[in-house]
Amino acid sequence: MKLPILIHPDPRLKKVAEPVTDLSDGLRLLADDMLATMYDAPGIGLAAPQLGVATRLIVLDCVKEEGAAPRPLAMFNPYVIASSDEVSTYEEGCLSIPEVYADVTRPEAVTVGWVDPNGASREETFDGLWATCIQHEIDHLEGKLFIDYLSALKRQLITRKMVKLKRDRAREQM
Ligand code: NI
């Protein structure tokens, strides 16, 4: 089932999300719905706070080669165990900040720990786009957006644009 995605600015996007202590069927279903919502958008990552759910859950699939098999991942309580000194810069976007893209510099590779939907502890090192996406999504769990890496002026301009976009969308629905 597709779920509505919150658009910045929204106080629910600024909250620190709570750890998962009991991996229920409800949370597994939420992960499935988040993947469906992400693919439909389309996007390569989504965090539970973007749906107004203050839970440490992210989903992603950064496979972009044409015809390659998808790799949907759902991560409960994801955390960065280690990051590379080497950095890379990607033009990032966010489903909660539509049509806005900006360069963000982050560690090029990260080793991440998480709990998978079966309750198993997992650990893997990701690089390139995967590393960027995972760091972006984990930031959401801390109430942090990619525009927080930009200058205050740029952030204000983007926020103003989003306020207008939300107003326009609300009007269209009337
Ligand atoms: Ni995002």
Boltz pocket constraint, residues with backbone or C-beta under 6 A from the ligand:
constraints:
  - pocket:
      binder: B
      contacts: [[A, 45], [A, 93], [A, 94], [A, 95], [A, 96], [A, 136], [A, 137], [A, 140]]
      max_distance: 6.0
